[in-house]
Amino acid sequence: MLRALLAGAELSMIRDYVSPAFFDVMPPRQLTAEARALARARFRSSDPALRALSSSLPPELSLGDSGSLPLDEHARKQHGQRVLQLYFHQIYTQPTAFLDLRPECFAATEAHTSWSPGWLRITWEPGFIQAIRLLYRGFYTDDTPMFNTALSDLSLEPARDTFIRHFGGGDQRSVRFERAHFHQTFHHAFQACAQHEGRLQQNFISLGLMLGCLYAHLEPLDLALDVRAAHDTALATAMP
């Protein structure tokens, strides 16, 4: 069902992240439930969630029509930073996330990015998204106990080293995005969890789709981006 959904949504490139090991750590009932939740979104009004997202965005980001993207390097880098910030902003501030971050859903100038997010969205399970927020916050604020607690809450402890490599070495201020690296990370993480007979929460499907779209957008920019800055800006916005 998930593969059919992705083909119908013209997101076939994202199907690659569903490695064979994924099905060893995702109970079939949860897999089916998440796929159905994603499919139902096509027929459900997204206006309240869109209004909530729109009112929360910083001035340099807005919801609007898709169109052309900047061509010169500086403008592309600024746009890439804003897309990263949008990803983290949704993670930290919204109970419902719009997942389609592919480049054809955006228009941008050097100073502003607009996004037409489409219908593909998910309302997170509260426990899942809270743990994801702690995972990112723990990593980017160098809070190792918080990071480890989040891994435990997500049943990802066997894949700890894999996820550290996925986030990137150094201070994450110069990171290039490659879909091959993304697919490899998920495959190795699922394998590690499967070897320890772990079971993942169903929202990992939607998070994987969102990340897959993000990588599909940022890889063609062919630029090193400051992930830490994008994260820190989104976190500061989300903090009371």
Secondary structure as the mmCIF struct_conf table of DSSP 4:
data_model
#
loop_
_struct_conf.conf_type_id
_struct_conf.id
_struct_conf.beg_label_comp_id
_struct_conf.beg_label_asym_id
_struct_conf.beg_label_seq_id
_struct_conf.end_label_comp_id
_struct_conf.end_label_asym_id
_struct_conf.end_label_seq_id
HELX_RH_AL_P HELX_RH_AL_P1 LEU A 2 GLY A 8
TURN_TY1_P TURN_TY1_P1 ALA A 9 GLU A 10
HELX_RH_3T_P HELX_RH_3T_P1 SER A 12 TYR A 17
TURN_TY1_P TURN_TY1_P2 PRO A 20 ALA A 21
HELX_RH_AL_P HELX_RH_AL_P2 PHE A 22 VAL A 25
BEND BEND1 MET A 26 MET A 26
HELX_RH_AL_P HELX_RH_AL_P3 PRO A 28 ARG A 40
HELX_RH_3T_P HELX_RH_3T_P2 ALA A 41 PHE A 43
BEND BEND2 ARG A 44 ARG A 44
HELX_RH_AL_P HELX_RH_AL_P4 ASP A 47 SER A 56
BEND BEND3 LEU A 57 LEU A 57
TURN_TY1_P TURN_TY1_P3 PRO A 59 GLU A 60
STRN STRN1 LEU A 61 LEU A 63
BEND BEND4 ASP A 72 ASP A 72
HELX_RH_AL_P HELX_RH_AL_P5 GLU A 73 THR A 93
BEND BEND5 PRO A 95 PRO A 95
STRN STRN2 THR A 96 PHE A 98
HELX_RH_3T_P HELX_RH_3T_P3 PRO A 103 CYS A 105
STRN STRN3 PHE A 106 ALA A 108
BEND BEND6 GLU A 110 ALA A 111
STRN STRN4 THR A 113 TRP A 115
BEND BEND7 TRP A 119 TRP A 119
STRN STRN5 ARG A 121 THR A 123
HELX_LH_PP_P HELX_LH_PP_P1 TRP A 124 GLU A 125
HELX_RH_AL_P HELX_RH_AL_P6 PRO A 126 TYR A 140
TURN_TY1_P TURN_TY1_P4 THR A 141 ASP A 142
HELX_RH_AL_P HELX_RH_AL_P7 THR A 144 ASP A 153
TURN_TY1_P TURN_TY1_P5 LEU A 154 SER A 155
HELX_RH_3T_P HELX_RH_3T_P4 GLU A 157 ALA A 159
HELX_RH_AL_P HELX_RH_AL_P8 ARG A 160 PHE A 167
BEND BEND8 GLY A 169 GLY A 169
TURN_TY1_P TURN_TY1_P6 GLY A 170 ASP A 171
BEND BEND9 GLN A 172 SER A 174
STRN STRN6 VAL A 175 VAL A 175
HELX_RH_AL_P HELX_RH_AL_P9 ARG A 179 GLN A 195
TURN_TY1_P TURN_TY1_P7 HIS A 196 GLU A 197
TURN_TY1_P TURN_TY1_P8 GLN A 202 ASN A 203
HELX_RH_AL_P HELX_RH_AL_P10 PHE A 204 LEU A 218
HELX_RH_3T_P HELX_RH_3T_P5 GLU A 219 LEU A 221
STRN STRN7 LEU A 225 LEU A 225
HELX_RH_AL_P HELX_RH_AL_P11 VAL A 227 ALA A 238
#
